[in-house]
Amino acid sequence: MSEKTFSLDELCALCDLSKRTIRYYMQLGLAIRPLGEARGSYYTTEHLERLLRVKKLTDAGVSLERIREVLDGEESPVPPRRRRPGSVEVRSHLFIAPGLELQITPEEATISPEQIRALSLEIMATAERILTVNKTSH
């Protein structure tokens, strides 16, 4: 399973942040540096999720220093926002089989990208076992 990657321009569009802002957040340690080098550098969903979290907190008026503390594991000072009609959220979708899809909202799930990958692999393995049993029993 290959992970989705993004260019800096794509990342900027997805998080509605400028290149300058993203680079500034990297200097402060709030954003993760890109993978690869120079023109071959790229970003993953982990980069996107972290930047969206930083943006959510800055939009709520949380200081950059406090955001650093939250990213280091302290409790978030901002309660999760209730969804409203017309609100936009970033979700990850895992295609398992025709008619089966797992949808994850990273901010609500509050689990790491590594935990999401492990969960996805377990779900896919379980689905494969179940679907294989169903095919052989018919």
MDTraj code that builds the backbone (N, CA, C; nanometers):
import mdtraj as md
import numpy as np

residues = "MET SER GLU LYS THR PHE SER LEU ASP GLU LEU CYS ALA LEU CYS ASP LEU SER LYS ARG THR ILE ARG TYR TYR MET GLN LEU GLY LEU ALA ILE ARG PRO LEU GLY GLU ALA ARG GLY SER TYR TYR THR THR GLU HIS LEU GLU ARG LEU LEU ARG VAL LYS LYS LEU THR ASP ALA GLY VAL SER LEU GLU ARG ILE ARG GLU VAL LEU ASP GLY GLU GLU SER PRO VAL PRO PRO ARG ARG ARG ARG PRO GLY SER VAL GLU VAL ARG SER HIS LEU PHE ILE ALA PRO GLY LEU GLU LEU GLN ILE THR PRO GLU GLU ALA THR ILE SER PRO GLU GLN ILE ARG ALA LEU SER LEU GLU ILE MET ALA THR ALA GLU ARG ILE LEU THR VAL ASN LYS THR SER HIS".split()
xyz = np.array([
    [0.0858, -0.1180, 0.0000],
    [0.0000, 0.0000, 0.0000],
    [0.0901, 0.1238, 0.0000],
    [0.0882, 0.2000, -0.1095],
    [0.1724, 0.3180, -0.1174],
    [0.0966, 0.4375, -0.0608],
    [0.1713, 0.5220, 0.0081],
    [0.1104, 0.6373, 0.0722],
    [0.1030, 0.7530, -0.0269],
    [-0.0024, 0.8314, -0.0196],
    [-0.0200, 0.9485, -0.1057],
    [0.0877, 1.0499, -0.0720],
    [0.1471, 1.1079, -0.1750],
    [0.2484, 1.2116, -0.1545],
    [0.2032, 1.3399, -0.2223],
    [0.2589, 1.4507, -0.1751],
    [0.2204, 1.5825, -0.2237],
    [0.3439, 1.6671, -0.2510],
    [0.3337, 1.7545, -0.3498],
    [0.4365, 1.8567, -0.3710],
    [0.4078, 1.9691, -0.2709],
    [0.4996, 2.0629, -0.2590],
    [0.4772, 2.1759, -0.1689],
    [0.3557, 2.2574, -0.2153],
    [0.3411, 2.2746, -0.3462],
    [0.2251, 2.3491, -0.3976],
    [0.0935, 2.2802, -0.3614],
    [0.0908, 2.1472, -0.3759],
    [-0.0308, 2.0722, -0.3408],
    [-0.0590, 2.0829, -0.1916],
    [0.0463, 2.0727, -0.1102],
    [0.0310, 2.0836, 0.0351],
    [-0.0259, 2.2207, 0.0719],
    [0.0279, 2.3247, 0.0102],
    [-0.0219, 2.4611, 0.0361],
    [-0.1708, 2.4719, 0.0044],
    [-0.2112, 2.4157, -0.1088],
    [-0.3523, 2.4225, -0.1488],
    [-0.4407, 2.3445, -0.0517],
    [-0.3942, 2.2267, -0.0091],
    [-0.4749, 2.1436, 0.0803],
    [-0.4920, 2.2050, 0.2188],
    [-0.3892, 2.2747, 0.2675],
    [-0.4021, 2.3332, 0.4033],
    [-0.4343, 2.4812, 0.4015],
    [-0.4411, 2.5397, 0.2827],
    [-0.4702, 2.6825, 0.2704],
    [-0.3671, 2.7644, 0.3484],
    [-0.2397, 2.7297, 0.3283],
    [-0.1285, 2.8031, 0.3890],
    [-0.0295, 2.8376, 0.2783],
    [0.0437, 2.9476, 0.2960],
    [0.1445, 2.9859, 0.1968],
    [0.2715, 2.9042, 0.2173],
    [0.3560, 2.8998, 0.1135],
    [0.4859, 2.8315, 0.1247],
    [0.5672, 2.8951, 0.2368],
    [0.5611, 3.0265, 0.2431],
    [0.6369, 3.0999, 0.3448],
    [0.5940, 3.0578, 0.4865],
    [0.4626, 3.0457, 0.5066],
    [0.4112, 3.0056, 0.6379],
    [0.4545, 2.8636, 0.6721],
    [0.4458, 2.7725, 0.5752],
    [0.4854, 2.6338, 0.6004],
    [0.6336, 2.6271, 0.6342],
    [0.7160, 2.7014, 0.5610],
    [0.8610, 2.7022, 0.5899],
    [0.8891, 2.7612, 0.7276],
    [0.8144, 2.8642, 0.7647],
    [0.8290, 2.9253, 0.8973],
    [0.7938, 2.8234, 1.0059],
    [0.6838, 2.7506, 0.9870],
    [0.6453, 2.6477, 1.0829],
    [0.7525, 2.5389, 1.0929],
    [0.8184, 2.5089, 0.9816],
    [0.9278, 2.4107, 0.9847],
    [1.0441, 2.4636, 1.0689],
    [1.0780, 2.5902, 1.0504],
    [1.1866, 2.6512, 1.1291],
    [1.1561, 2.6446, 1.2784],
    [1.0297, 2.6615, 1.3137],
    [0.9890, 2.6597, 1.4547],
    [0.9725, 2.5173, 1.5091],
    [0.9768, 2.4189, 1.4203],
    [0.9575, 2.2804, 1.4629],
    [0.8112, 2.2408, 1.4747],
    [0.7217, 2.3230, 1.4219],
    [0.5788, 2.2920, 1.4273],
    [0.5365, 2.2039, 1.3098],
    [0.6088, 2.2130, 1.2002],
    [0.5802, 2.1323, 1.0811],
    [0.6977, 2.0382, 1.0574],
    [0.6674, 1.9261, 0.9953],
    [0.7685, 1.8250, 0.9673],
    [0.8382, 1.8599, 0.8357],
    [0.9690, 1.8473, 0.8337],
    [1.0462, 1.8746, 0.7120],
    [1.0093, 1.7729, 0.6038],
    [1.0228, 1.8105, 0.4765],
    [0.9857, 1.7186, 0.3679],
    [1.0784, 1.5976, 0.3615],
    [1.0311, 1.4946, 0.2948],
    [1.1125, 1.3771, 0.2683],
    [1.1808, 1.3989, 0.1341],
    [1.2913, 1.3321, 0.1113],
    [1.3651, 1.3516, -0.0133],
    [1.4498, 1.4768, -0.0042],
    [1.5179, 1.5072, -0.1150],
    [1.6071, 1.6234, -0.1151],
    [1.5804, 1.7146, -0.2332],
    [1.6039, 1.8415, -0.2134],
    [1.5954, 1.9461, -0.3161],
    [1.4680, 1.9322, -0.4002],
    [1.4831, 1.9207, -0.5312],
    [1.3664, 1.9125, -0.6200],
    [1.2886, 1.7824, -0.6021],
    [1.3507, 1.6824, -0.5441],
    [1.2838, 1.5537, -0.5229],
    [1.2103, 1.5449, -0.3906],
    [1.2028, 1.6554, -0.3169],
    [1.1368, 1.6498, -0.1862],
    [0.9859, 1.6389, -0.2026],
    [0.9226, 1.5755, -0.1040],
    [0.7776, 1.5549, -0.1093],
    [0.7229, 1.5466, 0.0319],
    [0.5910, 1.5504, 0.0410],
    [0.5205, 1.5506, 0.1682],
    [0.4189, 1.4370, 0.1686],
    [0.3830, 1.3898, 0.2886],
    [0.2885, 1.2794, 0.3021],
    [0.1644, 1.3259, 0.3787],
    [0.0720, 1.2329, 0.3991],
    [-0.0480, 1.2665, 0.4758],
    [-0.0128, 1.3040, 0.6196],
    [0.0979, 1.2518, 0.6702],
    [0.1415, 1.2896, 0.8051],
    [0.1747, 1.4390, 0.8097],
    [0.2434, 1.4900, 0.7066],
    [0.2729, 1.6330, 0.6978],
    [0.1434, 1.7131, 0.6921],
    [0.0512, 1.6676, 0.6073],
    [-0.0767, 1.7368, 0.5900],
    [-0.1556, 1.7410, 0.7203],
    [-0.1674, 1.6279, 0.7883],
    [-0.2434, 1.6215, 0.9128],
    [-0.1845, 1.7131, 1.0187],
    [-0.0512, 1.7156, 1.0272],
    [0.0137, 1.8016, 1.1270],
    [-0.0115, 1.9488, 1.0951],
    [0.0025, 1.9876, 0.9690],
    [-0.0220, 2.1275, 0.9317],
    [-0.1674, 2.1668, 0.9541],
    [-0.2601, 2.0770, 0.9253],
    [-0.4016, 2.1070, 0.9503],
    [-0.4274, 2.1264, 1.0992],
    [-0.3603, 2.0491, 1.1803],
    [-0.3755, 2.0648, 1.3258],
    [-0.3202, 2.1998, 1.3718],
    [-0.2021, 2.2365, 1.3209],
    [-0.1424, 2.3663, 1.3551],
    [-0.2345, 2.4784, 1.3084],
    [-0.2873, 2.4676, 1.1870],
    [-0.3774, 2.5714, 1.1336],
    [-0.5033, 2.5839, 1.2189],
    [-0.5598, 2.4714, 1.2576],
    [-0.6806, 2.4739, 1.3414],
    [-0.6529, 2.5497, 1.4718],
    [-0.5388, 2.5224, 1.5325],
    [-0.5055, 2.5866, 1.6600],
    [-0.4741, 2.7348, 1.6415],
    [-0.4001, 2.7692, 1.5347],
    [-0.3712, 2.9116, 1.5129],
    [-0.4994, 2.9882, 1.4807],
    [-0.5891, 2.9269, 1.4017],
    [-0.7175, 2.9917, 1.3709],
    [-0.8006, 3.0141, 1.4963],
    [-0.7801, 2.9288, 1.5976],
    [-0.8537, 2.9431, 1.7240],
    [-0.7842, 3.0417, 1.8184],
    [-0.6715, 3.1006, 1.7729],
    [-0.6031, 3.2008, 1.8538],
    [-0.5012, 3.1451, 1.9511],
    [-0.4620, 3.0210, 1.9350],
    [-0.3634, 2.9597, 2.0239],
    [-0.2238, 3.0059, 1.9803],
    [-0.1393, 3.0411, 2.0773],
    [-0.0044, 3.0889, 2.0459],
    [0.0805, 2.9757, 1.9881],
    [0.1813, 3.0135, 1.9108],
    [0.2700, 2.9129, 1.8508],
    [0.3442, 2.8335, 1.9586],
    [0.3801, 2.8988, 2.0677],
    [0.4468, 2.8277, 2.1779],
    [0.3543, 2.7224, 2.2388],
    [0.2285, 2.7588, 2.2587],
    [0.1304, 2.6639, 2.3135],
    [0.1042, 2.5503, 2.2146],
    [0.1032, 2.5819, 2.0853],
    [0.0851, 2.4782, 1.9837],
    [0.1994, 2.3778, 1.9915],
    [0.3220, 2.4263, 2.0104],
    [0.4375, 2.3371, 2.0244],
    [0.4171, 2.2415, 2.1421],
    [0.3659, 2.2922, 2.2530],
    [0.3391, 2.2084, 2.3704],
    [0.2331, 2.1031, 2.3391],
    [0.1287, 2.1437, 2.2680],
    [0.0221, 2.0499, 2.2312],
    [0.0772, 1.9409, 2.1386],
    [0.1605, 1.9801, 2.0433],
    [0.2199, 1.8830, 1.9514],
    [0.3140, 1.7880, 2.0246],
    [0.3689, 1.8333, 2.1356],
    [0.4568, 1.7479, 2.2170],
    [0.3793, 1.6589, 2.3130],
    [0.2441, 1.6627, 2.3047],
    [0.1648, 1.5695, 2.3831],
    [0.0742, 1.6278, 2.4890],
    [0.0830, 1.7568, 2.5132],
    [-0.0073, 1.8154, 2.6127],
    [-0.1488, 1.8229, 2.5568],
    [-0.2446, 1.8329, 2.6452],
    [-0.3852, 1.8378, 2.6038],
    [-0.4132, 1.9627, 2.5225],
    [-0.4950, 1.9457, 2.4196],
    [-0.5295, 2.0572, 2.3321],
    [-0.6144, 2.1596, 2.4071],
    [-0.5854, 2.2891, 2.3896],
    [-0.6647, 2.3933, 2.4555],
    [-0.7958, 2.4222, 2.3829],
    [-0.8131, 2.3613, 2.2670],
    [-0.9320, 2.3885, 2.1865],
    [-1.0161, 2.2619, 2.1766],
    [-1.1396, 2.2667, 2.2239],
    [-1.2249, 2.1475, 2.2109],
    [-1.2552, 2.1207, 2.0638],
    [-1.2788, 1.9954, 2.0288],
    [-1.3126, 1.9660, 1.8891],
    [-1.4350, 2.0446, 1.8455],
    [-1.4295, 2.0970, 1.7245],
    [-1.5388, 2.1780, 1.6705],
    [-1.6513, 2.0867, 1.6235],
    [-1.7733, 2.1242, 1.6566],
    [-1.8892, 2.0479, 1.6086],
    [-1.9037, 2.0709, 1.4600],
    [-1.9357, 1.9645, 1.3902],
    [-1.9529, 1.9761, 1.2457],
    [-2.0809, 2.0512, 1.2137],
    [-2.0703, 2.1349, 1.1117],
    [-2.1848, 2.2128, 1.0670],
    [-2.2046, 2.1871, 0.9181],
    [-2.3269, 2.2008, 0.8703],
    [-2.3497, 2.1851, 0.7261],
    [-2.2578, 2.2797, 0.6481],
    [-2.1914, 2.2255, 0.5481],
    [-2.1011, 2.3052, 0.4654],
    [-1.9575, 2.3076, 0.5151],
    [-1.9307, 2.2461, 0.6327],
    [-1.7934, 2.2461, 0.6828],
    [-1.7085, 2.1495, 0.6007],
    [-1.5796, 2.1796, 0.5911],
    [-1.4869, 2.0985, 0.5128],
    [-1.3947, 2.0248, 0.6079],
    [-1.3772, 1.8958, 0.5836],
    [-1.2873, 1.8137, 0.6651],
    [-1.2017, 1.7292, 0.5734],
    [-1.0798, 1.6992, 0.6187],
    [-0.9930, 1.6086, 0.5451],
    [-1.0093, 1.4710, 0.6068],
    [-1.0370, 1.3728, 0.5231],
    [-1.0546, 1.2361, 0.5696],
    [-0.9690, 1.1440, 0.4856],
    [-0.9281, 1.0355, 0.5463],
    [-0.8566, 0.9313, 0.4730],
    [-0.9546, 0.8196, 0.4431],
    [-0.9482, 0.7683, 0.3225],
    [-1.0360, 0.6590, 0.2819],
    [-0.9492, 0.5406, 0.2430],
    [-0.9803, 0.4253, 0.2996],
    [-0.9089, 0.3024, 0.2666],
    [-1.0054, 0.2111, 0.1927],
    [-0.9761, 0.1828, 0.0657],
    [-1.0568, 0.0902, -0.0118],
    [-1.0176, -0.0499, 0.0319],
    [-1.1148, -0.1285, 0.0784],
    [-1.0885, -0.2638, 0.1270],
    [-1.1291, -0.3651, 0.0204],
    [-1.2482, -0.3507, -0.0308],
    [-1.3027, -0.4383, -0.1349],
    [-1.4243, -0.3671, -0.1916],
    [-1.4779, -0.4141, -0.3047],
    [-1.5980, -0.3485, -0.3582],
    [-1.7077, -0.3399, -0.2510],
    [-1.7519, -0.2184, -0.2258],
    [-1.8565, -0.1958, -0.1269],
    [-1.8056, -0.1797, 0.0155],
    [-1.6754, -0.1984, 0.0374],
    [-1.6172, -0.1848, 0.1713],
    [-1.5097, -0.0771, 0.1707],
    [-1.5304, 0.0223, 0.2549],
    [-1.4349, 0.1323, 0.2629],
    [-1.4272, 0.1794, 0.4078],
    [-1.3059, 0.2063, 0.4533],
    [-1.2854, 0.2596, 0.5877],
    [-1.2600, 0.4087, 0.5743],
    [-1.3307, 0.4868, 0.6528],
    [-1.3143, 0.6317, 0.6509],
    [-1.2582, 0.6755, 0.7854],
    [-1.1502, 0.7541, 0.7824],
    [-1.0847, 0.7984, 0.9053],
    [-1.0760, 0.9506, 0.9037],
    [-1.1176, 1.0113, 1.0128],
    [-1.1002, 1.1547, 1.0331],
    [-0.9860, 1.1688, 1.1337],
    [-0.8633, 1.1969, 1.0866],
    [-0.7455, 1.1954, 1.1738],
    [-0.7577, 1.2813, 1.2997],
    [-0.8146, 1.4014, 1.2866],
    [-0.8241, 1.4886, 1.4036],
    [-0.9166, 1.4307, 1.5101],
    [-1.0237, 1.3668, 1.4670],
    [-1.1173, 1.3084, 1.5636],
    [-1.0657, 1.1769, 1.6181],
    [-0.9955, 1.1011, 1.5357],
    [-0.9476, 0.9692, 1.5768],
    [-0.8377, 0.9804, 1.6821],
    [-0.7651, 1.0878, 1.6830],
    [-0.6536, 1.1120, 1.7755],
    [-0.5599, 0.9923, 1.7876],
    [-0.5284, 0.9312, 1.6734],
    [-0.4262, 0.8268, 1.6723],
    [-0.3211, 0.8657, 1.5702],
    [-0.2026, 0.8139, 1.5890],
    [-0.0903, 0.8508, 1.5038],
    [-0.1034, 0.7888, 1.3650],
    [-0.0319, 0.8442, 1.2671],
    [-0.0330, 0.7837, 1.1334],
    [0.0135, 0.6375, 1.1362],
    [0.1088, 0.6056, 1.2230],
    [0.1553, 0.4674, 1.2351],
    [0.0432, 0.3764, 1.2858],
    [-0.0349, 0.4251, 1.3811],
    [-0.1466, 0.3473, 1.4334],
    [-0.2553, 0.3318, 1.3272],
    [-0.2770, 0.4349, 1.2467],
    [-0.3752, 0.4260, 1.1381],
    [-0.3306, 0.3211, 1.0374],
    [-0.2001, 0.3207, 1.0028],
    [-0.1482, 0.2199, 0.9097],
    [-0.1668, 0.0794, 0.9654],
    [-0.1344, 0.0600, 1.0944],
    [-0.1485, -0.0721, 1.1569],
    [-0.2951, -0.1154, 1.1573],
    [-0.3845, -0.0248, 1.1916],
    [-0.5276, -0.0545, 1.1921],
    [-0.5745, -0.0928, 1.0516],
    [-0.5315, -0.0169, 0.9521],
    [-0.5692, -0.0442, 0.8134],
    [-0.5230, -0.1826, 0.7695],
    [-0.3990, -0.2170, 0.8020],
    [-0.3461, -0.3485, 0.7642],
    [-0.4247, -0.4614, 0.8303],
    [-0.4590, -0.4433, 0.9574],
    [-0.5364, -0.5455, 1.0290],
    [-0.6763, -0.5599, 0.9689],
    [-0.7393, -0.4488, 0.9387],
    [-0.8739, -0.4528, 0.8802],
    [-0.8701, -0.5201, 0.7434],
    [-0.7703, -0.4865, 0.6626],
    [-0.7593, -0.5473, 0.5295],
    [-0.7347, -0.6980, 0.5404],
    [-0.6493, -0.7400, 0.6346],
    [-0.6217, -0.8829, 0.6526],
    [-0.7476, -0.9562, 0.6985],
    [-0.8214, -0.8971, 0.7914],
    [-0.9449, -0.9578, 0.8408],
    [-1.0490, -0.9671, 0.7292],
    [-1.0650, -0.8622, 0.6526],
    [-1.1604, -0.8628, 0.5418],
    [-1.1231, -0.9695, 0.4391],
    [-0.9953, -0.9822, 0.4108],
    [-0.9508, -1.0830, 0.3140],
    [-0.9834, -1.2241, 0.3640],
    [-0.9602, -1.2489, 0.4942],
    [-0.9924, -1.3807, 0.5513],
    [-1.1422, -1.4087, 0.5412],
    [-1.2234, -1.3107, 0.5767],
    [-1.3691, -1.3278, 0.5741],
    [-1.4195, -1.3483, 0.4320],
    [-1.3709, -1.2670, 0.3399],
    [-1.4152, -1.2775, 0.2003],
    [-1.3703, -1.4095, 0.1382],
    [-1.2533, -1.4595, 0.1760],
    [-1.2038, -1.5866, 0.1245],
    [-1.2901, -1.7011, 0.1768],
    [-1.3275, -1.6978, 0.3028],
    [-1.4145, -1.8009, 0.3628],
    [-1.5502, -1.8013, 0.2921],
    [-1.6040, -1.6800, 0.2676],
    [-1.7340, -1.6718, 0.2006],
    [-1.7301, -1.7271, 0.0592],
    [-1.6216, -1.7065, -0.0123],
    [-1.6089, -1.7557, -0.1492],
    [-1.6002, -1.9081, -0.1515],
    [-1.5278, -1.9671, -0.0552],
    [-1.5108, -2.1135, -0.0543],
    [-1.6342, -2.1856, 0.0007],
    [-1.7191, -2.1159, 0.0785],
    [-1.8367, -2.1821, 0.1351],
    [-1.9554, -2.1790, 0.0390],
    [-1.9475, -2.1036, -0.0687],
    [-2.0600, -2.0971, -0.1644],
    [-2.0437, -2.1890, -0.2780],
])
top = md.Topology()
chain = top.add_chain()
for i, resn in enumerate(residues, 1):
    res = top.add_residue(resn, chain, resSeq=i)
    for name in ("N", "CA", "C"):
        top.add_atom(name, md.element.get_by_symbol(name[0]), res)
traj = md.Trajectory(xyz[None], top)
